[in-house]
Amino acid sequence: QNPTSPLPSSSSTIRLFLSWFLRSVAEILIWGDEHDSSVFDFFLEKNILSYFLHIMRQKSGDSSFVCVQLLQTLNILFENISNETSLYYLLSNNQVNSIIVHKFDFFDEDV
């Protein structure tokens, strides 16, 4: 561990943080969908979904884990977003197509 780093750098700690972070993003967006549309508007305005896809495309030792976490997050969003405009945005652009054609590691049972 780097003594100047505020967070432990172990792989398991990073995985836990990533899982928590993505789950939190999904929960905040779902809450915003139900209670405050400006939350989801911010997600749209900043094009956060494209950042998710960029992360998914990166190659690293944990890329399969990251893909699984992002797929779970997106699945939670698609299942729980009730506002038709928000759902339309998620489904209307090519970002969903990019997820569909992504070269997942289907040998990984978690995918």
N, C-alpha and C positions, 0 to 999 in steps of 0.2 A: 504494500500500500504506500502511496505517495504521501509523505507527512504534510504536504501543503494542500492536499486535496480534501475538501470537506466531506466527500462521500467515499465509502469503501469502494475499491475498484474490482472486487471479486465478481466473477461472472454471475453467480447466483444472486448477488445483491442487485446487479444491474437488471437481471431478468425480473426480479421482484418489483423493482422500481418501474420498469417498462410496463409490466402487467397492470400495476396500480394506476399508472399515468393514463394508459389507454382506456381502462375501465372508467376512470374518473371523467375523461373527455366524453365518453358515451353517456354517462349518467348526467353530466351537465347539459349536454345537447338535448337529451330526452326531457329533462326538467324544463329547459328553455322552450322546447317545442310545446309543452303543456302550459307553461306559465308566463313566459316572456320571450316574445319572438325576436327581440334584439340579440339574444344569445345565439340563436341559430343564424340570424342575419350576419353576425360577426364571423361565424364559421364560414359562411358563404363568401362574405366580402374578402376575407383573408385567404380564401381558396385552400383551406386546411386539408381537404380531401386530396388535393394534388401533392401535398407534403407527405401524406400517408403513403401514397403510391410511390413517391420518390424513395421513401424509406424501404418500402417493400422490394424495390428493384435493386437495392444495394446488395453487394455480395460480401458476406463476412462469415465467420465461423458460426455465428448465431442466426444466420439469415432465415433458416427454417423456423426457428422459434419466433422471430420477429414477424414472419408471414402469418404464422398461426395466430399470434396475438392480434394482428391487424384484421385478419379474417373474422375472428371472434368479435372484435369491436364493431366492424362493419355489419356483421350479422345482427348484433344487438340493436344497432341503429335502424336497420331495415325492418326489423320486427316491431320496433316500438315507436317509431316516428308516426304520428297520426295526422299531422297537418299535411294536407294534400300538396301545398306549394313546396314545402320542405322535401317531401318524398319525391315530388316531380324533379326538383333540382338534383337530388342524389341519383336519380335514375336517367335523367335526360341527357347528360353529357357523356363523352367518351371515356370518362374515368372508370365507370363500371365495366365498360368493354375492356379496358386495360387490365382490370382485375381478372376478368374471365380468361383472357389470353395469356396472362402471366405464366411463366414456366415454373410451376410449383414442383417441389420434390415430392411426388406422389408415393415414393418409397418410404417416406416419413409417415407413420401411421397417424400422427396428430393432424396432418394436413387433411 
